[in-house]
Amino acid sequence: MTAMRPATRERDPAGPLRPVRLGAPDCMVERRPDGTLLMRARAALGPYPARITERLIHWAERAPDRVFMADRDPAGGWRTITYGETLRRLRAIGAALLRRDLSAERPIMILSGNDIEHALLGLAAAHVGIPHAPVSPAYSLVSADFAKLRDIVALLTPGLVFAADGAAFAPAIAAVVAPDVEVAVARNPLAGRRTTAFAELAAAAADAAVDAAFARVTPDTIVKFLFTSGSTGAPKAVINTQRMWCANQEQLRGVLAYFEDEPPVIVDWAPWHHTAGGNHDVGLVLHNGGTFYVDDGKPLPGAIAATVRNLREVAPTWYFTVPKGYEALLPFLRTDAALRQNFFSRLKVLWFAGAGISQAVFDEIKRLAVETCGERITFLTGFGSTETAPCALARTFESDIASNMGVPVAGMTLKLAPHDGKLEARVKGPNVTPGYWRAPELTAKAFDEEGFYRLGDTFTFADPADPARGLLFGGRIAEDFKLATGTWVHVGPLRVTVMDGLAPLARDAVVAGLDRPEIGLLIFPDLDACRRLVSDPAADAATLVRDPRIVGEFHARLVQLAAAATGSSNRVARALLLAEPPSLDAGELTDKGSVNQRAVLARRAALVEALYAVPPGPDVISIAQES
C-alpha cells in the first residue's frame, strides 16, 4: 500500500514537502505475556524474482539503450554501459567462468573497488550460479600485514582472484594468494605471474551452457559472501542467497514506491564489499531499471572533492551516504550555490544508514534543501545488517528525530524482547541469511530458539501508543556496559549526544567506563577543525591535542554536556584527546570510516587506565568539579 503524502511532523514544516510516493508505515503488533512483541507490516510482500539477473534480462529487453552504470575513465570522463550491453557481456563472462571449475568451495574473490568490471564479474557469476566475495580493498592497499586478507583467503579457498589494477594489488596477491590460483586483472598484469586479462573473460563466446547454468540457479543458491568488519578475530563470511537479495529489493520497492514511476538515478560511493553498497544500492538500480553513477570519492578529507565534482555533474533522484558522508559534504553545500542547486534539483529522497547521524547535520541538510529549492526533501533511513541483505526496518515518514529507524519492511517479522529497559531486536524473513560460511558454531549462536536472527541492537518506541511512528535506535548491546555503581550506560544514544556537542572539533569518540565510577571519553579530534580554531594549518596532531586553546574549547563543550545530563548514566566526567588516529590493521577503524568501540578500548587499555588515574594526569580533561 502506498500513498502520496507529506507525513505528519511534531514541528511545523519549514516549507512544503516535495511530493514523493512512498510506502505507508502501517504495521501490527502482537504482544506476548512475557513482554515480547512481534511487529509486522500489514502490507504483504509482493512477488520477487528467483534470481537477481532476471531483472537485468527484463530491462535489457525493455530498455536496452538505457545506461545501467557509469564510472570515470582514466581521462576523467564518464564511461557508460547500457542494459543491453551489460547482458551481452555478462553472458560472455559467465561462459568463461563456467569453464574454470568454480563453485562455493572455489569462489571468485574480488579485491578491488567499485567499477564496471567489478559489476560485470559479480553479476556474471550470480547469473551462472557461482558465488563471489567482494573484499575490502583496504585489506590489500592500506593494511601493513595483510592479516585479515590472509584469513579471508584461508576461509574462502578462492578459485579465481580479480583486481582491477594488477600493479596496485601485486604485493597483497604475492603475500596471500597461492601461485596455483588464477588471477585476473583489468590492467597492468602481474610481473612474474601468469595473469588473465579481464578482456579475455569478456571475449568468451556465450553458449547454451550459460542458459543451462542460469536455469539451475535457485533462490537458495549462494550469490555472494560478504564479510562483517568483526570487532575481534577474523572477519565472518555472511552467506547471501539469491532469495535474500531478490526479496530485499522487493521490500525496498515497497518502501521507495516512486521507483516504479521513475527509475532511480544515483551517484554512489558506498563500497560493494559492504551490504549497503553492493546489495542495497546496486540492487535498487538493477531491480528498478535505474542508472548508477559510480562515485570515485569517499567521505574523507580530500577524497570528498571527487564526490563534490560528481554531484555538480549528475543530479540524483535518490541519494545515500553514511553520516560521515553528510558531514564531509556539508561545507561544500553551504558555500557552493551551483552544487546545491544541482544536487537538490531532482532529488526526492535523502537516505542515511550505517551509523547514527548527528542531529545537527540532519537538521542542516534539511534546512539547506528548503533554502535552495523552496521544498523540504524527505530525509529517510533504514536499519539492518549484512545478515539481512540489508534492509529490515525503514522509515518512510518525516521525523525530527534522527534516530527514528521506522518500522519493519513487508515480509519481515521483528521480534522485540525486553532487555534492561529497552527492547532487543531479532528478525525473521526471506531476506535473512542462513548463516556464516564454514562456521556452524557462529551460525547457531546467531539465532534464537524460534529461528530469529539476533541483530544485537536495542530499540524503544517513538510513541508507545502508536508503533507506526517508528522505533528509536537504542544502541548495540555489545557496546553497552555498567558503571561500578551498577548503572547501565547505553553507548549509542550517548555517543550521538556527545558528537553533537563536540561538533565540528571531534572526528569520533569512544565511550569508556566499564566497572568505573563514571563515564570517560577517548576523543579522536578532527584535526582540520582544530587547526582552523587555532589558525595554524601546519600544526601536527601531537601539538594540537595539547594546545591550551583546543583543550579549553573541549573542556567548555564537555562542561555544557555535563550540565545537561540527567544522571551518571549519561554524564561524561573526563576525557582524553588522542593524537594517534584509529588503526585499520588493529580493527579500530572500518573502511566505512566508523570506529570500532570495543577494539579501541582493548588496544588502548593503557590510555583508559590513564583516563581514570587518581589524581588525573595533565592530559586528562576533568570536569568532575565543574557542574
Buried (B, 14 or more C-beta within 10 A) or exposed (E): EBEEBBBEBEEEBBBEBBEBBBBBBEBEBEEEEEEBBBBBBEBEBEEBBEBBBBBBBBBBEEBBEBBBBBBBEEEEEBBBBBBBBBBBBBBBBBBBBBEBEBEBEBBBBBBBBBBBBBBBBBBBBBBBBBBBBBBBBBBBBEBEEBBBBBBBBEBBBBBBBBBBBBEBBBEBBBBBBEEEBBBBBBBBBBEEBEBBBBEEBBEBEBEEEBBEBBEEBEBEBBBBBBBBBBBEEBBBBBBBBBBBBBBBBBBBBBBBBBBEEBBBBBBBBBBBBBBBBBBBBBBBBBBBBBBBBBBBBBBEEEEBEBBBBBBBEBBBBBBBBBBBBBBBBBEBBEEBEEBBEBBBEBBBBBBBBBBBBBBBBBBBBBEBBBEBBEBBBBBBBBBBBBBBBBBBBBBBBBBEBBBBBBBBBBBBBBBBBEBEEBBBBBBBBBBBBBBBBBBEEEBEEBBBEEEBBBBBBBBBBBEEEEBBBBBBBBBBBEBBBBBEEEBEBBBBBBBBBBBBBBBBBBBBBBBBBEEBBBBBBBBBBBBBBBBEBBEBEEBEBEBBBEBEEBBEBBBEBBBBBBEEBEEBBBBBBBBBBBBEBBBBBBBBBBBBBBBBBBBBBBBBEEBBEBBBEEEBEEBBBBBEEEB
